[in-house]
Amino acid sequence: MFSKGQWVFGILFAIAFIIAIFYTYRKDLKLHKKYYKGSVWILVAFISFILFIVSIKWLFS
């Protein structure tokens, strides 16, 4: 399926990508706290809505 070199490349790429994402997030943390304050409630509302839809589907199926 995949060669050993492809596996190595995939693993190294994933590690480098995760490190880059972590570094940029830490660098912009102060801006995130300033501009995205209260966005957790949007996430909670979205998850609640999805759970509501799933519960209705489960209830009526």
C-alpha positions as CSV (number, residue, x, y, z in Angstrom):
1,M,0.0,0.0,0.0
2,F,2.5,2.6,1.1
3,S,6.3,2.4,1.0
4,K,8.4,2.9,4.0
5,G,9.6,6.3,2.7
6,Q,6.0,7.4,2.3
7,W,5.2,6.5,5.9
8,V,8.3,8.3,7.2
9,F,7.4,11.4,5.2
10,G,3.8,11.3,6.4
11,I,4.8,11.0,10.1
12,L,7.5,13.7,9.8
13,F,5.1,16.0,8.0
14,A,2.4,15.5,10.6
15,I,4.9,16.2,13.4
16,A,6.2,19.4,11.7
17,F,2.6,20.6,11.0
18,I,1.5,20.1,14.6
19,I,4.6,22.0,15.8
20,A,3.9,24.8,13.4
21,I,0.2,25.1,14.4
22,F,1.2,25.1,18.1
23,Y,3.8,27.7,17.6
24,T,1.5,30.1,15.7
25,Y,-1.3,29.6,18.2
26,R,1.0,30.4,21.1
27,K,2.3,33.5,19.2
28,D,-1.3,34.8,18.6
29,L,-2.8,33.9,21.9
30,K,-3.0,37.5,23.1
31,L,-4.9,38.5,20.0
32,H,-7.2,35.5,20.3
33,K,-8.2,36.4,23.8
34,K,-8.9,40.0,22.7
35,Y,-10.9,39.5,19.5
36,Y,-12.6,36.1,20.1
37,K,-13.8,36.7,23.7
38,G,-17.1,34.9,24.2
39,S,-16.8,32.6,21.1
40,V,-17.0,29.6,23.4
41,W,-20.8,30.3,23.7
42,I,-21.2,30.0,19.9
43,L,-19.5,26.6,20.0
44,V,-21.7,25.5,22.9
45,A,-24.8,26.6,21.0
46,F,-23.7,24.8,17.9
47,I,-23.0,21.6,19.7
48,S,-26.3,21.9,21.5
49,F,-28.1,22.3,18.2
50,I,-26.5,19.3,16.7
51,L,-27.3,17.2,19.8
52,F,-30.9,18.4,19.6
53,I,-31.2,17.3,16.0
54,V,-29.6,14.0,16.7
55,S,-32.0,13.4,19.7
56,I,-35.0,14.2,17.6
57,K,-33.8,11.8,14.9
58,W,-33.2,9.1,17.5
59,L,-36.6,9.8,19.2
60,F,-38.7,9.5,16.0
61,S,-36.8,6.7,14.2
